């Protein structure tokens, strides 16, 4: 009898912990989901800011060129970047456009000093974390289900068979809501990621294209200047 009482006393703290964790699992999942959704909003604003900085730098770099592409101010930022880079490549491929090449030569150093906006490591890391953690929500829902069932089983220790079944059935609602919250959060975040993923990938491509074009321009203009000298 003494052994049974000691075992029962050891079960009580575990039962209370499982009960507390299972009761807040759904709320915790929804709270983390709200923070995750807010993080995607921050990444979207971050991407738009970086794209505007690239557009502003390239606009200053190509300003005054002949036959410059003119796009509507409401056009997509990625399309504007592609148009600016096309203008630069046109100048580099036309040796007879000496005035334009001279303007680019004078501005290339200024543009090269402002290449901080091309650093993408922090953004790519943050986006990878947000995208990867979507997969954790179904697992969190299953974990909440296990906690709810475990709490019911621990509370049923020492009680009759009928009471144990009643406790498990009573905890079944918490288990279902936890799983539902995890699956719903994962589905919503997957939909959000599908919307922003194309923009983020296009921004990474724009950055790589700008780096290649700036490096090509420096080589081409430097060799032209040395040949003229």
Secondary structure, 3 states (H helix, E strand, C coil): CHHHHHHHHHHHHHHHHHHHHHHHHHHHHHHHHHHHHHHHHHHHHHHHHHHHHHHHHHHHHHCCCCCCCCCCCCCCHHHHHHHHHHHHHHHHCCCCCHHHHHHHHHHHHHHHHCHHHHCCHHHHHHHHHHHHHHHHHHHHHHHHHHHHHHHHHHHCCCCCHHHHHHHHHHHHHHHHHHHHHHHHHHHHHHHHHHHHHHHHHHHHHHHHHHHHHHHHHHHHHHHHHHHHC
